[in-house]
């Protein structure tokens, strides 16, 4: 396709994504009070119960007249993104689909399904493990100075920021897997430079966590490290099957992929 046709296709798919997100957000806007109560459930124990009343059912305070609308709309956009995530991923993948070879296109639907599952796992992990620990640490540090005023804008922004950060962070295994399987970054490169990768993951965790607390950063680093190693293990299994098939067909060359020898070399380097 000519360049202008590519840009037209990109504009069409971006329009579908944006219209779908905003239409869904408008519908979900009316359900945001219920979802806000669900969002703060893991951190409710770290909020002063004295503020609970009929006028403040969540125990949080809104400091500006327009604050309620802004908060509800932000939550609605987040909900819409979660609901529309399969569509968003599909539109992104469909844009690159014509550039893929026939044997590569069979990866599209599994990629879509795994991407959605990993994003949801990131949300679940953050909601059940991270939120309570992060807010417990933050309020604990503040309690030694004074009473924490639970500003609804800050609390919900932090909660949504953490959920989004962990949702996208859990896509790391998918990225690493395809980089190695399609040989964009050889498996041996990841293995030989594992120290650099670990440091990059640690810096990434410090950058994407909105609360900047060591508790949140530590949990995210542990999760990403586990997912990174798991993705390398999965890619190695796929590469082994590919090499075995190529050897059986007589099309395998040593320069194509020499992962087994490289891993042995890495083991020797570690022993040295």
N, C-alpha and C positions, 0 to 999 in steps of 0.2 A: 504493500500500500504506500502511496505517496505520503509525505510528511503531514500535509494538511488533513488527509483522511485519517491518519493516526490521531491527530489532535481532535478532530471531530468525534472520533470514537471515544477518546478519553473524556471529552466534555459530556457526551451522552451518558456514559456510565457514572461520572461524578454527579450529574444531574439526578439520575435515578437514586443514588445513595443519599444525596442531600434532601431531596423531596420526601423520600421514605422516612428518613430520620425525623424531619420536622413534622410530618403528618402523624407519625406514631407518637412523638412527644406531645403534640396537642391533645391527642386522645388520652394519653396516660397522665397528663397534667392533673386531671380530676382525681386520680387515685394516689397522688403523691403523699397526702397526710398519712395514709396507712403504711406506705412504704418507708416513710421517714421513721416511723415508730419501729419498723422492722430493722432499719439500718442502725439505729442507736441501741438496739437491744444488747449487744455485746459490751457496750460501754456505759450502760445505765448505772451500774454500781459505782462508777467513778464520778457521778454527777450528784450535786446536793439535792436531797429529797425535799428540802424545804420549799423549792420553787415549783413543785408539782401542784397544780390547781386546775380548775375547769378552764381557765383562760390560757394555761400553759400545760397541756396534757403531756408534753414530752419532757418537761423540766428544763427546757432551754429558753433563752431570751433572744428576741429579735430587736436590734438596736435602732433600726430605721423603718419608716413607714413602708418603703418599697422593698424592704428586706425579705418579707415573706414571699412576694411574687418571684424575686430573683432566685431564692433558694428552691422554691418549688419548680421553677423552670429548669434549673440546673439538674435537679434530681430527675425531672422528666426526660431531659436529654440523655442522661446516663441510662435510664430505663430503656429508652428508645434504642440506644446503641446496643444494649444487651439483647433486646428482642430482635433487632435487625442485623446482628452480627453475622448470621449465615448469609444473608443477602449481600452485606458489605464484602465479606470474603469472596463470595462467588463473583461479584462484579470485578474485583481486583484480579482474581485468577482468570476470569474470562477475557480480560483485556490482553493478557499475555498468552492465552491459549493458542491463537493462530501461529505464534512464533515457535511453538513446541513441535518436536518430531512426533510421529504417531506412537512410538513406544514410550514417549515421555508423557503423553496426554493421559495415559492410564493412571497417572499419579494424581490427577487433579481432584477427583471426587474423594479419594482417601485423604488428601491434604486438607480439603474443605472440612471433612468430618473431624479429623484429628485436631485441626486448628480451633474449631468451635469447642471441642471437648477440653483442650488444654486451657483455653480462655476461661471456661466455666470452672475448671479445677483451680485456676489461680484465684478466682473470686471466692470460691468456697474455702480455700486455704487461708486467704486473708481474713475472711469474715469470722471463721471459727477459731483461728489461732493468733493472728496478728493484731487485730483491732483491740482486743482486751489487753494484751501485753503492752502494746504501744501506748495506749491511753493510761494504763496503770503506771507506766514509768513516767510519762509526762506530768500527770497530776500529782504523782508522788514527789517529783522535784519541786512543783509549785506549792504544795501544801506546807513546805517548810518556810515559805515566805508569806503566804496569805491565802485567802479563800479563792478558789477558781470560779470565775463567772462563766457558765457554759454558753458562750455566744453561738447561736445556731449557725450562723454563716461560717465561722471558723471550724466548728465541729464537723459539719456536714461536708465542707470542702476537703477537710483532712480525710474523712472516711471515704469519700468518693475518689480522692486522689490515690489513696492506698489501694482501693479495689481496682482502679484502672491500671495502676503501676504493676500490681501482681498479675492481673489478667494478661497484660502484654508481655510481662517478663516470662510467663510460663509458655510463651511461644518460642522461646530460645531453642528447645530441643528440635523443633521442626526446622528452624533455620540452619542449625549446625548439621542436622541429618542431610539436608539437601545440598549443602555446600560440599560435604564429603562424598555423597553418592554420585553427584554430577561432576565431581572432581574439580569444582571451582576453587576449593581449598583442599588439597590432599589430606587424607587422614593422618599421614605421618607428620604433616606440618602442625596439626593440632596437638599431636602427641609430643613432639619434640619441644614445642613452645608452651608447655602446660603452665609453667610459672607465669609467663606473660599473660596467658588467658585468665588465670586466677586473679591476677592483679587487676586486669581490665574488668572482670566481673565485680570485684570489690568496689572499684571506682564507679561502675555503673549503678550498683546498689545505692551508693551514697548520693548519686545524682538524682535518681528517680523516686526515692522515698520522700514524700512531701513533708513528713514531720522531722526528718533528719536526726532521728533518735538512734542510738547504737543498738537498741533492742530490735527495732524494725529492720535496720540494715543487716544485722547479724542473721535474723531469720530468713531474709530474702537471699542473702549470700549462700546460706546453707541449702536453701531450696534450689537455687540456680545451679549451684555446684553439683548437686545430686542429679538434676535434670540434664546438665551438660554431659556428665559421665554416662548417664543412661542413653543419651542420644548417640554418643560415640560408640557405645557397645552395640546399639541397634544397627548403626551404619556399618560397623565392622562385620556383623553377621551377613548383611546384604552384600558387602564387597567380597566376602569369602565365597558366597554362593555364585556370584558373578565370575570370580576367578576360576572356580571349579568348572563352571559351564564353559568358559572360554578354553580351558585346558582340554576339556572333553571334545570340543569342536576344533581344537588345534589352532585357535586364533589368539591365544594368550601370549603376550610378550612381557619380558621381565620389566621393561621400562614403563608399562601401563600402570601397574600397581604392585608394589613390592611391600605390602603392609606387614606381612609376617616377619620378613627380615628386618624391617625398620623397627618393629616392636622389640625384636631380640637386641638390636643395637641400642635401643632406649634402655632396656634392662641392664645392658652392660654399662651404659653411661651412668645409670643410677648407682650401680655397685661401685664404680670408680669414684 
